[in-house]
Amino acid sequence: MNLEQRVYKKLLVVPKGQITTYGELAKAV
């Protein structure tokens, strides 16, 4: 759950324009 929370936090910090974050999230899941 730590990794998931970390990615979620990054998604919130990173702007919506960055699709790379979404890809990382899918990879983590």
N, C-alpha and C positions, 0 to 999 in steps of 0.2 A: 504494500500500500504506500510505502514511502516513495517509491519511484513514481507511482501514479500521481501522488500529491505534488511531487516535484514538477512533473510535466504540466499539471494543471496550473500550478503557480506560474510557470513559464508562459503558458498560454495567456494568462491574464496580464502578465507584464508585457509580453510581445503584442504588437498591434495586430489588428485583423488582417492587415495587408500581407502579413507573413504567412504563407501557406506551409512553409517548412515545419512550423510548429505542429500543425495538424498531422502531417506525415509522421512526425516523431511520436505523436500521441498514439496513432494507429499501430505503429511498430511496437510501442511499449505494451499496448493491450494485446 
